[in-house]
Amino acid sequence: MKFVKRKQLRQARKRSAFLLILVLVVVAMASLAGLTFARSMLNTHKISVAYSSRLQARMCAESGLQSVRLFAALSRSERDELGGSEVNDRFYARNVMPNLDPERRGNFTIISPAMDEFGSYSGLRYGLQNESSKLNLNALAQLDAMAAAGDVTAAATGQSSSGDAMSMLASELTAGVSSSIAADMLLAIPGMTEDIADAILDWMDEDDETRPYGAEFDYYAQLPTPYRPTNGPINSVEQLLLVRGVTPQLLFGYDVNRNGVLDDAESQQMGMMGNVSGSSAGIASGVDNVGPPALGWSQYLTVYSMEKNVDQFGEPRININASDDMQQLYDDLLAALGDETAASFIVAYRYAGAPGGDGTSPLMALATMAAAESSEIDGALGAQLQSLQAASGDNQANGQAQTQPWSLDAFSTFDLTQAGSVTFGQVLDLFDATVTVQQGNAQVVYSSPFGSLPGEMALAMPLLMDSLTTVDAPGIPGRINIMTCPQEILYGIPGLPDEKVQMILEARVDGSESETRKHETWLAVESILTMSEMRALLPLITCGGDVYKAQVVGYMEGSAAFSRLEAIVSGVGDVPEILFFRRLDNHERGFDIPTLGQRFDATLSGGTVMQ
């Protein structure tokens, strides 16, 4: 009996031990499951926080883009009052999400490549890029098309009103010299070659005729994957990658992460390649450019540049060619200019005016200037051509009847109910212009109230250039902003010798805020260009531009969350339009937090950001 009880006791003890072990195992498994669940929840929370931070950074970047649209909607005077588009603290570390915790404090910064005093890309600035600072490829193609239509040919052969001597000498000067102004402007870009310049123009022109160094459909048809050139305007600079000879490195340089500046690794790569293009010494130093520029051709080329055809306050300019209602034109001019003499002379010009200068078309004059400037032309012959041009102008002036100053009495002889028959070529036609009035049996020639002496131009030019236009369109495309473009583009503008380019570069950094410098005609006012040169270059250059490229970085100060985007915004229309948009998140943030900026002053105060 005792034996049986002991056996039962031993079995009971064994069961108790087994149950204890089983409980321990269950507890361990439950603990492990709880720990795994806790870790999963923690990871999920971290992922949620990271995703939320990235989303918030993206919203900050989107806010930055909308601020660019708002800025582009302003008039030029309003933009200037806010600090302008080039360097502006309003684009630096703008707080969107105020919070004392840096990890929850979100900002955006708009950042662009900067230029040094020589006009070369160097460093960074907080602002926008004016697309008018670049060569507009589609505008170049149109310029080339006009040249092919005969204007430049006429200039090259001297078929103008300048006389037989001018014709013969111009023909001698330009014999064997390329008449493609567009190709010459492309060749000014570092690393560009004749082969690629002609291939680019062949890609965009309407014909299938191959230029001397170009490529047309017959070349692309022989590729492993054949395709056709556009033979028309292109939609983006990246489309050039389809053109023979254009490579990604030529187009984007050594800026792998596309942040507009060379980081240390990128600079080392450029150094290993032995590249010297894009240096601050530039063309002026005589150093041959080898390889692509540091930031690539994309910083020199565009298809978007345009300026709104309005005055500095955003009001439409008066088209002095558009109206057949001469009374209405006079009333509009009087309201805009506030001067009866000026308004009446402009209207009188529409009836019986003759432009100032020798009457040569701007494109013809450009070709002649480019030919005289070309290194392939004998310097003595070039000087002789310029001398004949000056003599032609003098002879024209001497051949005219004696003139007298314009008066309101002369204006009373015109019938404003009749439409005018004379068309302005450009606003500068007003300077040194004449109006011939029939008085009885005699014709009286009246001189313009707008003279071409520097002092006279300084008084009249800002108001006339701001208020008047001859372009019947809401925007003027393709002109080059001489105040913000790289030096290489300045050197490529036909008719601008190196010494005049240097004068422009020096003027850009002298700190002057003269009203005359709001318009490209300051070159004539400050005697850098003659009036005839200014007339020739007016279709190519500007001091404005209303299409901007923005690189916007949205970021959280205390975390790695960021969003980087690139967009091109046009302020030409009534509502600012985003012409181009892409995200650059795959190229990383591109800048460290100190560069982007920290807002230690961003605190919550009544729901507003203290700035």
C-alpha positions in Angstrom: 0.0 0.0 0.0 2.8 2.4 0.9 4.5 1.4 -2.3 1.5 2.3 -4.4 1.2 5.7 -2.7 4.9 6.5 -3.3 4.5 5.6 -7.0 1.5 7.8 -7.4 3.3 10.7 -5.6 6.3 10.3 -8.0 4.0 10.4 -11.0 2.2 13.5 -9.6 5.6 15.2 -9.2 6.5 14.3 -12.8 3.3 15.8 -14.1 3.8 19.0 -12.1 7.3 19.4 -13.6 6.1 18.9 -17.1 3.3 21.4 -16.6 5.8 23.9 -15.3 8.0 23.5 -18.3 5.0 23.7 -20.6 3.9 27.0 -18.9 7.4 28.4 -19.2 7.4 27.5 -22.9 4.1 29.2 -23.4 5.1 32.2 -21.5 8.4 32.4 -23.5 6.5 32.1 -26.8 3.9 34.7 -25.7 6.8 37.0 -24.7 8.5 36.4 -28.0 5.3 37.1 -29.9 4.7 40.2 -27.9 8.3 41.4 -28.5 7.9 40.7 -32.2 4.6 42.5 -32.3 6.1 45.4 -30.4 9.1 45.6 -32.8 6.7 45.4 -35.8 4.6 48.2 -34.4 7.8 50.2 -33.7 9.0 49.6 -37.3 5.6 50.4 -38.6 5.6 53.6 -36.6 9.1 54.6 -37.9 8.0 53.8 -41.5 4.8 55.9 -40.9 6.8 58.8 -39.5 9.4 58.6 -42.3 6.6 58.4 -44.9 4.8 61.3 -43.3 8.0 63.3 -43.2 8.7 62.7 -46.8 5.1 63.6 -47.7 5.5 66.8 -45.6 8.8 67.6 -47.4 7.1 67.1 -50.7 4.3 69.5 -49.7 7.0 72.0 -48.7 8.5 71.7 -52.1 5.1 72.1 -53.8 4.5 75.2 -51.7 7.8 76.6 -53.0 6.7 75.9 -56.6 3.4 77.8 -55.9 5.4 80.7 -54.5 7.3 80.9 -57.8 4.0 81.0 -59.7 2.9 83.8 -57.4 6.1 85.7 -58.0 5.9 85.2 -61.8 2.3 86.7 -61.7 3.7 90.0 -60.4 4.7 92.9 -62.6 8.3 93.7 -63.1 8.2 96.7 -60.7 6.5 94.5 -58.0 9.2 91.9 -58.4 11.9 94.5 -58.1 10.3 95.9 -54.9 10.3 92.4 -53.4 14.1 92.0 -54.1 14.1 90.6 -57.7 14.6 87.1 -59.0 18.3 86.8 -59.0 19.3 86.9 -55.3 16.5 87.2 -52.8 16.2 86.1 -49.2 12.5 85.3 -49.9 13.7 82.2 -51.6 15.9 81.1 -48.7 14.7 78.7 -45.9 11.1 79.7 -46.2 9.3 78.1 -43.3 6.1 76.2 -44.2 5.6 74.1 -41.0 6.6 76.0 -37.9 7.6 73.8 -34.9 10.1 73.9 -32.1 11.1 70.4 -32.9 13.5 70.4 -35.9 12.2 67.0 -37.0 8.8 68.5 -37.5 9.9 71.9 -38.9 9.6 72.0 -42.7 11.0 74.6 -45.1 11.7 75.1 -48.7 14.6 76.8 -50.4 14.9 77.8 -54.1 18.5 77.6 -55.3 20.3 78.3 -58.6 23.8 78.4 -60.0 25.5 81.8 -59.4 27.9 83.7 -61.6 31.1 85.5 -60.8 32.1 88.9 -62.0 33.5 87.5 -65.2 30.1 86.0 -66.2 31.1 82.4 -65.5 29.0 79.9 -63.5 30.5 79.7 -60.0 28.8 78.8 -56.7 25.2 79.1 -55.6 22.6 81.7 -55.0 19.1 81.8 -53.6 16.9 82.8 -56.5 15.5 81.8 -59.9 17.1 81.3 -63.3 15.8 83.6 -66.0 15.4 81.4 -69.1 16.2 84.5 -71.2 19.8 84.2 -69.9 20.2 81.3 -72.4 20.1 80.7 -76.1 16.7 79.8 -77.3 17.2 77.0 -79.8 13.9 77.4 -81.5 14.5 81.2 -81.9 17.9 80.4 -83.4 16.3 78.1 -85.9 13.8 80.9 -86.9 16.7 83.3 -87.2 18.5 80.8 -89.5 15.3 80.4 -91.5 15.0 84.1 -92.1 18.6 84.2 -93.1 18.0 81.3 -95.6 15.0 83.2 -96.9 17.3 85.9 -98.3 17.8 88.7 -95.8 21.3 87.6 -94.8 22.1 86.8 -98.4 21.2 90.3 -99.3 23.4 91.6 -96.6 26.3 89.4 -97.7 26.0 90.5 -101.3 25.4 94.1 -100.4 21.9 94.3 -102.0 20.8 97.3 -100.0 20.2 101.0 -100.5 23.7 101.8 -99.3 25.1 102.2 -102.8 27.3 100.3 -105.3 30.5 100.8 -103.4 29.0 99.3 -100.3 27.6 96.4 -102.4 30.9 95.5 -104.0 32.9 95.7 -100.8 30.3 93.7 -98.8 30.4 91.0 -101.4 34.2 91.0 -101.3 34.2 90.8 -97.5 31.7 88.0 -97.1 33.1 85.8 -99.9 33.7 82.4 -98.5 32.4 83.3 -95.0 29.6 81.4 -93.4 26.4 83.5 -93.3 24.8 81.4 -90.5 24.5 83.7 -87.5 22.7 80.9 -85.6 25.7 78.5 -86.1 28.1 81.2 -84.9 26.1 81.8 -81.8 26.1 78.1 -81.0 29.8 77.9 -81.5 30.4 80.4 -78.7 29.2 77.7 -76.2 32.1 75.8 -74.6 32.8 72.5 -76.2 30.6 73.1 -79.2 31.9 72.0 -82.6 30.9 72.9 -86.1 29.7 69.3 -86.7 27.3 69.5 -83.7 26.2 73.1 -84.4 25.2 72.2 -88.0 23.6 69.0 -86.8 21.5 70.8 -84.3 20.3 73.3 -86.9 19.7 70.5 -89.4 17.6 68.7 -86.8 15.3 71.8 -86.4 15.2 73.3 -89.9 12.3 72.4 -92.2 14.3 71.0 -95.1 16.2 67.8 -95.7 19.3 69.6 -97.2 22.4 68.7 -95.2 24.6 71.6 -94.0 28.3 71.4 -94.7 29.0 69.7 -91.3 25.4 68.7 -90.4 23.2 65.6 -90.5 19.8 65.0 -92.0 17.4 62.1 -92.3 19.8 60.1 -94.5 22.2 59.8 -91.6 19.6 58.9 -88.9 17.9 56.4 -91.3 21.1 54.3 -91.3 21.2 53.9 -87.5 20.5 50.5 -85.9 17.2 52.0 -84.7 16.4 54.6 -87.3 14.3 57.8 -86.6 13.5 61.1 -88.2 14.7 64.6 -87.2 11.9 66.8 -86.0 12.4 69.4 -88.8 10.7 71.9 -86.6 10.7 73.3 -83.1 11.8 71.0 -80.3 10.0 70.6 -77.0 12.9 70.4 -74.6 16.7 70.7 -74.4 16.9 66.9 -73.6 15.6 66.2 -77.1 19.1 67.2 -78.3 20.3 63.8 -77.1 18.8 62.4 -80.4 21.1 64.7 -82.4 24.2 63.3 -83.9 27.2 64.0 -81.6 25.3 65.2 -78.6 26.0 63.1 -75.5 24.7 63.2 -71.9 28.0 64.5 -70.7 28.0 67.3 -73.2 24.4 68.2 -72.3 24.7 67.9 -68.5 28.5 68.2 -67.9 29.9 66.8 -64.7 27.0 67.8 -62.5 25.8 64.2 -61.9 23.3 65.1 -59.2 21.9 68.1 -61.2 22.2 70.5 -58.3 23.8 73.3 -60.3 27.2 73.1 -58.7 30.1 70.7 -58.8 30.5 68.7 -55.5 33.9 67.5 -54.5 33.6 64.1 -56.3 32.3 65.8 -59.4 35.2 68.4 -59.4 37.7 65.6 -59.1 36.1 63.8 -62.0 36.3 67.0 -64.1 40.0 67.4 -63.0 40.8 63.8 -64.1 39.3 64.6 -67.5 41.5 67.6 -67.9 38.6 69.9 -68.6 39.2 73.7 -68.7 36.0 74.9 -70.2 33.7 77.1 -68.2 36.5 78.6 -66.2 36.2 82.2 -65.0 38.9 83.3 -67.4 36.7 82.1 -70.2 37.1 83.1 -73.8 38.7 86.4 -72.8 41.8 84.5 -71.7 42.2 82.8 -75.0 42.2 79.3 -73.4 40.8 76.7 -75.8 37.7 75.0 -74.4 38.1 71.3 -74.4 35.3 68.9 -73.4 31.9 70.0 -72.0 31.5 72.9 -69.7 31.3 72.0 -66.0 27.5 72.2 -65.8 26.9 71.1 -69.4 25.1 72.8 -72.3 21.8 72.6 -70.5 22.9 75.8 -68.6 23.4 77.6 -71.9 20.4 76.4 -74.0 16.6 76.6 -73.6 13.4 76.4 -75.6 11.2 78.4 -73.2 12.6 82.0 -73.0 10.0 84.7 -73.5 9.2 88.2 -72.1 5.7 89.6 -71.5 4.9 92.4 -73.8 3.8 94.8 -71.1 5.4 97.8 -69.3 7.1 97.6 -65.9 3.7 97.9 -64.1 2.1 95.1 -66.0 0.0 97.3 -68.4 -0.1 96.3 -72.1 2.2 98.3 -74.2 0.9 100.5 -77.1 1.4 98.8 -80.4 2.3 101.8 -82.6 1.6 99.7 -85.7 -1.6 98.0 -84.8 -4.3 100.6 -84.8 -5.9 102.1 -87.9 -7.8 104.5 -85.7 -5.2 107.3 -85.6 -7.2 109.4 -83.1 -7.4 106.5 -80.7 -3.7 105.9 -81.1 -3.0 109.6 -80.4 -5.1 109.5 -77.3 -3.4 106.4 -76.0 0.0 107.8 -76.7 -0.8 111.1 -75.0 -2.1 109.2 -71.9 1.0 107.0 -71.8 3.7 109.5 -72.6 2.1 112.7 -71.3 3.7 114.8 -74.1 1.7 116.2 -77.0 4.8 116.7 -79.1 6.0 113.1 -78.8 2.5 111.6 -79.3 1.7 113.8 -82.3 5.1 113.0 -84.0 4.5 109.2 -83.6 1.1 109.4 -85.2 2.4 111.7 -88.0 5.1 109.1 -88.7 2.4 106.6 -89.5 1.4 109.0 -92.4 4.6 110.3 -93.8 7.5 109.1 -91.7 11.0 107.9 -92.6 13.0 105.9 -90.0 16.3 107.1 -88.5 19.4 105.4 -89.7 20.2 104.2 -93.2 17.1 102.0 -93.6 19.0 98.7 -93.5 17.0 95.9 -92.0 18.2 94.7 -88.6 19.1 91.2 -89.9 21.0 92.6 -92.8 22.9 94.9 -90.5 23.7 92.0 -88.2 25.1 90.0 -91.1 27.3 92.9 -92.1 28.5 93.5 -88.6 29.3 89.8 -88.1 31.1 89.7 -91.4 33.2 92.8 -90.5 34.0 91.3 -87.2 34.9 87.8 -88.5 38.6 86.8 -88.1 38.5 85.4 -91.6 38.1 88.9 -93.0 41.0 91.2 -93.6 40.9 94.0 -91.0 41.6 96.8 -93.5 38.6 95.7 -95.6 36.4 95.5 -92.5 37.4 99.0 -91.5 36.7 100.2 -95.1 33.2 98.7 -94.9 32.5 100.5 -91.6 33.8 103.7 -93.1 31.4 103.3 -96.1 28.5 102.6 -93.8 29.2 105.8 -91.9 29.6 107.7 -95.1 26.4 106.3 -96.4 24.5 107.6 -93.4 26.1 111.0 -93.9 25.3 111.1 -97.6 21.7 110.3 -96.8 21.5 113.0 -94.3 23.2 115.5 -96.6 20.9 114.6 -99.4 17.8 115.5 -97.5 16.1 118.8 -97.6 16.8 121.1 -94.7 14.7 120.0 -91.8 13.1 121.9 -89.0 12.0 120.8 -85.6 8.6 119.0 -85.3 5.7 121.3 -84.2 2.1 120.8 -83.3 1.1 123.2 -86.1 2.5 120.6 -88.6 0.4 117.9 -86.9 -2.8 119.9 -87.6 -2.4 119.2 -91.3 -3.1 115.5 -90.9 -6.5 113.9 -91.1 -6.8 111.5 -88.3 -9.9 109.8 -89.7 -7.6 108.3 -92.4 -5.5 105.1 -91.7 -1.7 105.5 -91.7 0.3 103.7 -94.4 3.8 103.7 -92.8 4.9 100.9 -90.6 7.5 101.0 -87.8 10.2 98.4 -88.0 11.0 98.9 -84.3 10.6 101.6 -81.7 14.2 102.9 -82.4 13.0 104.0 -85.8 11.7 107.1 -83.9 15.2 108.3 -83.2 16.5 110.7 -85.8 13.4 110.0 -87.9 11.8 112.6 -90.2 8.2 113.4 -91.3 7.6 115.1 -94.6 4.5 117.3 -94.7 3.0 118.8 -97.9 2.4 122.5 -97.3 1.0 124.2 -100.4 3.3 123.5 -103.4 6.3 122.6 -101.1 7.3 119.7 -99.0 8.6 120.5 -95.5 10.7 117.9 -93.6 10.3 117.9 -89.9 12.9 116.2 -87.6 12.0 113.9 -84.7 11.9 115.2 -81.2 13.8 112.1 -80.3 17.6 112.5 -81.0 20.4 110.0 -80.7 22.7 112.0 -78.6 23.4 110.2 -75.3 21.7 112.9 -73.2 18.6 112.9 -75.4 18.4 109.2 -75.3 18.8 109.0 -71.5 15.7 111.2 -71.1 13.4 109.6 -73.8 14.6 106.0 -74.0 13.3 104.5 -70.8 9.7 105.8 -71.3 9.5 104.9 -75.0 10.9 101.4 -74.6 8.7 100.7 -71.6 5.5 102.0 -73.1 5.7 101.2 -76.9 6.0 98.1 -79.0 5.8 97.0 -82.6 5.0 93.4 -81.7 1.4 92.3 -82.0 1.7 89.4 -79.5 1.4 88.9 -75.8 5.0 87.7 -75.5 8.3 88.2 -77.3 10.3 85.0 -77.5 13.9 84.2 -77.7 15.8 87.4 -76.9 19.0 87.1 -74.7 19.1 88.9 -71.4 22.5 90.7 -71.6 22.5 91.4 -67.8 22.3 87.8 -66.6 23.6 85.6 -69.4 26.9 83.8 -69.2 29.9 85.5 -70.8 30.2 82.9 -73.5 26.8 83.8 -74.8 27.7 87.5 -74.8 30.8 86.7 -76.8 28.7 84.8 -79.4 26.3 87.7 -80.1 27.2 89.0 -83.6 28.5 92.5 -83.8 29.7 92.6 -80.2 33.6 92.8 -80.2 35.4 91.4 -77.2 36.2 94.9 -75.8 32.4 95.8 -75.8 31.6 92.5 -74.1 34.1 93.4 -71.4 32.4 96.8 -71.0 29.0 95.1 -70.6 30.5 92.6 -68.0 32.0 95.5 -66.0 28.7 97.4 -66.1 26.8 94.4 -64.8 28.7 94.5 -61.5 29.2 98.3 -61.0 26.1 98.6 -58.8 24.2 101.1 -61.0 20.4 101.2 -60.6 19.8 103.6 -63.5 16.4 103.6 -65.1 18.0 103.3 -68.5 19.4 99.9 -67.5 16.0 98.3 -67.3 16.1 98.2 -71.1 18.6 96.8 -73.5 19.0 100.2 -75.1 21.2 101.3 -72.2 24.1 100.1 -74.5 23.4 103.0 -76.8 22.7 105.5 -74.0 26.0 104.7 -72.4 27.8 104.8 -75.8 28.9 101.2 -75.7 27.0 100.7 -79.0 26.3 103.2 -81.8 22.6 103.7 -82.6 23.0 101.8 -85.9 24.5 98.9 -83.9 21.7 99.1 -81.3 19.1 98.9 -84.1 20.7 95.8 -85.5 21.0 94.0 -82.1 17.6 95.0 -80.7 15.8 91.9 -82.1 18.4 89.7 -80.3 18.9 91.2 -76.8 16.8 92.3 -73.8 17.1 93.1 -70.2 13.9 91.3 -69.3 12.3 87.9 -69.3 9.3 86.3 -67.7 10.0 82.6 -67.8 11.9 81.2 -64.8 13.6 77.9 -64.0 13.3 76.9 -60.3 15.1 74.2 -58.4 13.0 73.8 -55.2 14.1 71.8 -52.2 11.5 71.0 -49.5 13.1 69.5 -46.4 12.6 68.8 -42.7 15.4 70.4 -40.7 15.9 67.6 -38.2 15.6 64.5 -40.4 16.7 63.2 -43.7 13.3 63.8 -45.3 13.5 65.9 -48.5 11.9 66.5 -51.8 13.7 68.1 -54.8 12.0 69.3 -57.9 12.8 71.3 -61.0 10.2 73.4 -62.9 10.0 76.1 -65.5 7.3 78.6 -64.8 6.0 81.2 -67.4 4.6 84.5 -66.3 3.7 85.6 -69.8 0.0 84.6 -69.7 -2.7 86.0 -67.5 -2.2 83.0 -65.1 1.3 81.7 -64.5 1.8 78.4 -66.2 4.1 75.5 -65.4 5.8 74.6 -68.7 8.0 71.8 -67.4 8.1 69.8 -64.2 10.2 66.9 -63.0 11.2 65.4 -59.6 14.9 65.1 -58.8 14.5 62.9 -55.7 16.5 60.1 -57.3 19.5 62.4 -57.4 19.4 62.8 -53.5 18.9 66.1 -51.7 21.8 67.7 -53.4 22.6 70.2 -50.5 23.3 69.9 -46.8 21.0 71.5 -44.2 23.3 74.5 -43.4 23.2 75.4 -47.2 19.5 75.0 -47.4 19.0 77.0 -44.2 17.6 76.5 -40.7 14.9 78.5 -39.1 15.5 78.6 -35.4 13.1 81.5 -35.2 10.1 79.4 -36.5 7.8 79.2 -33.6 4.0 78.9 -33.2 2.4 82.1 -32.2 -1.3 82.4 -32.7 -1.1 80.0 -35.6 1.3 82.1 -37.6 5.0 81.8 -38.4 7.2 84.4 -36.8 9.6 85.6 -39.6 
